[in-house]
Amino acid sequence: MKKATKRVLGGIALAAGAVGAIGALMIRNNGARRKQSGKRDANIWARPGMEVVFRAELMPGRNGSERTFRVQQLLPSGRVVLENFVGEHTETEFEPAR
């Protein structure tokens, strides 16, 4: 084979390898994004309209019905806004759901 032919074939092989590597990276990154978004959706601990109960340590002297509030809005950070109660609250402030 002539020297020029070897260079052309070498360039084609190099380009094909680069295209394959880029394709593999794109597929890998795309799959990682899907897994993260699926995980985020599955880990929602409260939904609008759901009733949550504050832990007794945070509201001493009140019974369970006085510590129960309804979720008005779920924020992207995972915190919730409650109806008739001020502020944003995290999952750790509430008793575990049964």
C-alpha atoms as a printed R data frame, in Angstrom:
   type eleno elety resid chain resno       x      y      z
1  ATOM     1    CA   MET     A     1   0.000  0.000  0.000
2  ATOM     2    CA   LYS     A     2   1.110  3.516 -0.698
3  ATOM     3    CA   LYS     A     3   1.920  5.908  2.133
4  ATOM     4    CA   ALA     A     4  -0.990  8.233  1.270
5  ATOM     5    CA   THR     A     5  -3.478  5.327  1.366
6  ATOM     6    CA   LYS     A     6  -2.217  4.301  4.810
7  ATOM     7    CA   ARG     A     7  -2.701  7.847  6.079
8  ATOM     8    CA   VAL     A     8  -6.256  8.047  4.718
9  ATOM     9    CA   LEU     A     9  -7.220  4.694  6.245
10 ATOM    10    CA   GLY     A    10  -5.576  5.669  9.549
11 ATOM    11    CA   GLY     A    11  -7.530  8.946  9.582
12 ATOM    12    CA   ILE     A    12 -10.789  7.117  8.882
13 ATOM    13    CA   ALA     A    13 -10.082  4.619 11.691
14 ATOM    14    CA   LEU     A    14  -9.291  7.449 14.107
15 ATOM    15    CA   ALA     A    15 -12.475  9.320 13.170
16 ATOM    16    CA   ALA     A    16 -14.591  6.177 13.568
17 ATOM    17    CA   GLY     A    17 -13.105  5.566 17.017
18 ATOM    18    CA   ALA     A    18 -13.828  9.152 18.075
19 ATOM    19    CA   VAL     A    19 -17.426  8.950 16.847
20 ATOM    20    CA   GLY     A    20 -17.920  5.669 18.726
21 ATOM    21    CA   ALA     A    21 -16.482  7.102 21.936
22 ATOM    22    CA   ILE     A    22 -18.671 10.215 21.725
23 ATOM    23    CA   GLY     A    23 -21.734  8.069 21.070
24 ATOM    24    CA   ALA     A    24 -20.963  5.862 24.085
25 ATOM    25    CA   LEU     A    25 -20.581  8.922 26.330
26 ATOM    26    CA   MET     A    26 -23.858 10.394 25.120
27 ATOM    27    CA   ILE     A    27 -25.715  7.134 25.794
28 ATOM    28    CA   ARG     A    28 -24.126  6.820 29.237
29 ATOM    29    CA   ASN     A    29 -24.993 10.393 30.261
30 ATOM    30    CA   ASN     A    30 -28.538 10.099 28.955
31 ATOM    31    CA   GLY     A    31 -29.163  6.955 31.015
32 ATOM    32    CA   ALA     A    32 -27.781  8.597 34.167
33 ATOM    33    CA   ARG     A    33 -30.209 11.501 33.807
34 ATOM    34    CA   ARG     A    34 -33.171  9.151 33.466
35 ATOM    35    CA   LYS     A    35 -32.190  7.238 36.594
36 ATOM    36    CA   GLN     A    36 -31.821 10.439 38.627
37 ATOM    37    CA   SER     A    37 -35.167 11.842 37.565
38 ATOM    38    CA   GLY     A    38 -36.880  8.532 38.301
39 ATOM    39    CA   LYS     A    39 -35.261  8.389 41.714
40 ATOM    40    CA   ARG     A    40 -36.340 11.927 42.497
41 ATOM    41    CA   ASP     A    41 -39.976 11.195 41.611
42 ATOM    42    CA   ALA     A    42 -40.041  7.999 43.654
43 ATOM    43    CA   ASN     A    43 -38.716  9.703 46.794
44 ATOM    44    CA   ILE     A    44 -41.578 12.167 47.291
45 ATOM    45    CA   TRP     A    45 -42.577 11.934 50.941
46 ATOM    46    CA   ALA     A    46 -45.588 14.281 50.855
47 ATOM    47    CA   ARG     A    47 -48.180 15.331 48.331
48 ATOM    48    CA   PRO     A    48 -50.544 18.333 48.230
49 ATOM    49    CA   GLY     A    49 -53.659 17.594 50.267
50 ATOM    50    CA   MET     A    50 -51.927 14.969 52.398
51 ATOM    51    CA   GLU     A    51 -52.110 15.310 56.183
52 ATOM    52    CA   VAL     A    52 -48.841 15.332 58.136
53 ATOM    53    CA   VAL     A    53 -48.265 15.266 61.900
54 ATOM    54    CA   PHE     A    54 -45.493 17.252 63.595
55 ATOM    55    CA   ARG     A    55 -43.304 15.248 65.974
56 ATOM    56    CA   ALA     A    56 -44.301 15.609 69.635
57 ATOM    57    CA   GLU     A    57 -40.832 16.993 70.512
58 ATOM    58    CA   LEU     A    58 -41.489 20.047 68.326
59 ATOM    59    CA   MET     A    59 -44.924 20.784 69.780
60 ATOM    60    CA   PRO     A    60 -44.949 19.605 73.394
61 ATOM    61    CA   GLY     A    61 -48.241 19.597 75.250
62 ATOM    62    CA   ARG     A    62 -50.393 19.166 72.130
63 ATOM    63    CA   ASN     A    63 -52.107 15.949 71.116
64 ATOM    64    CA   GLY     A    64 -51.884 14.409 67.658
65 ATOM    65    CA   SER     A    65 -54.942 16.131 66.238
66 ATOM    66    CA   GLU     A    66 -53.548 19.565 67.216
67 ATOM    67    CA   ARG     A    67 -50.232 18.735 65.524
68 ATOM    68    CA   THR     A    68 -51.866 17.604 62.248
69 ATOM    69    CA   PHE     A    69 -51.765 19.906 59.224
70 ATOM    70    CA   ARG     A    70 -52.552 19.569 55.523
71 ATOM    71    CA   VAL     A    71 -49.837 20.018 52.859
72 ATOM    72    CA   GLN     A    72 -50.608 22.948 50.571
73 ATOM    73    CA   GLN     A    73 -47.562 22.836 48.291
74 ATOM    74    CA   LEU     A    74 -44.488 20.670 47.757
75 ATOM    75    CA   LEU     A    75 -41.395 22.716 46.880
76 ATOM    76    CA   PRO     A    76 -38.602 21.529 44.524
77 ATOM    77    CA   SER     A    77 -36.202 21.428 47.500
78 ATOM    78    CA   GLY     A    78 -38.334 18.724 49.151
79 ATOM    79    CA   ARG     A    79 -39.778 21.079 51.747
80 ATOM    80    CA   VAL     A    80 -43.504 21.638 52.166
81 ATOM    81    CA   VAL     A    81 -45.764 24.635 52.782
82 ATOM    82    CA   LEU     A    82 -48.697 23.854 55.083
83 ATOM    83    CA   GLU     A    83 -52.240 25.236 55.130
84 ATOM    84    CA   ASN     A    84 -52.908 27.542 58.118
85 ATOM    85    CA   PHE     A    85 -49.292 27.270 59.351
86 ATOM    86    CA   VAL     A    86 -46.404 29.610 58.572
87 ATOM    87    CA   GLY     A    87 -43.091 28.622 57.000
88 ATOM    88    CA   GLU     A    88 -41.422 25.853 55.025
89 ATOM    89    CA   HIS     A    89 -40.889 22.519 56.715
90 ATOM    90    CA   THR     A    90 -38.701 19.464 56.068
91 ATOM    91    CA   GLU     A    91 -39.488 15.766 56.280
92 ATOM    92    CA   THR     A    92 -37.550 15.415 59.551
93 ATOM    93    CA   GLU     A    93 -40.014 17.671 61.396
94 ATOM    94    CA   PHE     A    94 -42.869 15.197 60.949
95 ATOM    95    CA   GLU     A    95 -43.732 11.744 62.241
96 ATOM    96    CA   PRO     A    96 -43.141  8.943 59.711
97 ATOM    97    CA   ALA     A    97 -46.133  8.131 57.527
98 ATOM    98    CA   ARG     A    98 -47.874  4.887 58.405
